[in-house]
């Protein structure tokens, strides 16, 4: 669904652009989604996903936006045997394929389209210009290989929870561990640390890292050994 800021649809959006006929267009005063538009999107999603559906119960992954959790939304999913699964809050940067893989190439191709339009004399990349190029941008972005990469990078398909868990562990490392695992052998003031101090700190860090994965412990050991060798 493409949501355009506005109150009414403009004829020029459809008659003077290359937007495909199967695209779902909508307007809202803010340009953002709302409860009514979410239901329209859900019906559109069900209509097209059913053509490629395998099995009885399709799985719909959501980021937990409030419009995705209304009674009308959930009732529609129940009626059409759609299983709804909301990703945990504040983790879309790790779990949502769009955030992890898709959005970066999308932004790249969008910026490329704006640049090409500017070079050809376009002074205002407005709604019509956007709608005229969105299909090309989507074709360049949503390639089968890119979509599969998004699900693989988030550990969803094939299922691999360790991909996300390992990133969470790295994000919660103690400050000293994050600094010293880079191989630094100097204090905050830039003065080299005594080798005995480095060894003591290294042993302490290894104790703190016991609860982390074996592969990380091995890497930490190599980094600490290399740091001591360079002193």
Secondary structure, 3 states (H helix, E strand, C coil): CEEEECCCCCHHHHHCCCCCCCCCEEEECCCCCCHHHHHHHHHHHHHHHCCCCCCCCEEEEECCCHHHHCHHHHHHHHHCCEEEEECCCCCHHHHCHHHHHHHHHHHHHHHHHHHHHHHCCCCCCCHHHHHHHHHHHHHHHCCHHHHHHHHHHCCCCCCCCHHHHHHHHHHCCCHHHHHHCCCCCECCCCCECCHHHHHHHHHHHHHHHHHCCHHHHHHHHHHHHHHHHHC
